[in-house]
Amino acid sequence: MCLGIPMRVSKLLPPDKALVESGRISMEASLLLVDDVKVGDYVLVHAGFALEVMDVEAAEETLRLLNEMVSS
């Protein structure tokens, strides 16, 4: 099973990467598979690739559930 993590875009790195963050984690992610990404957007990241741009509410709910699972 693979797991994608919602991460917020904090900086665009031309031509096709972004600095993304979730909690205390930040990393570079490829934007080759998504279009029209802006700073502040949430993207679903797996294996260093942004797979889709996420709705803010869905991203925050997913992060809340993941945090809940880890702390149980």
Secondary structure, 3 states (H helix, E strand, C coil): CCCCEEEEEEEEECCCEEEEEECCEEEEEECCCCCCCCCCCEEEEECCEEEEEECHHHHHHHHHHHHHHHHC
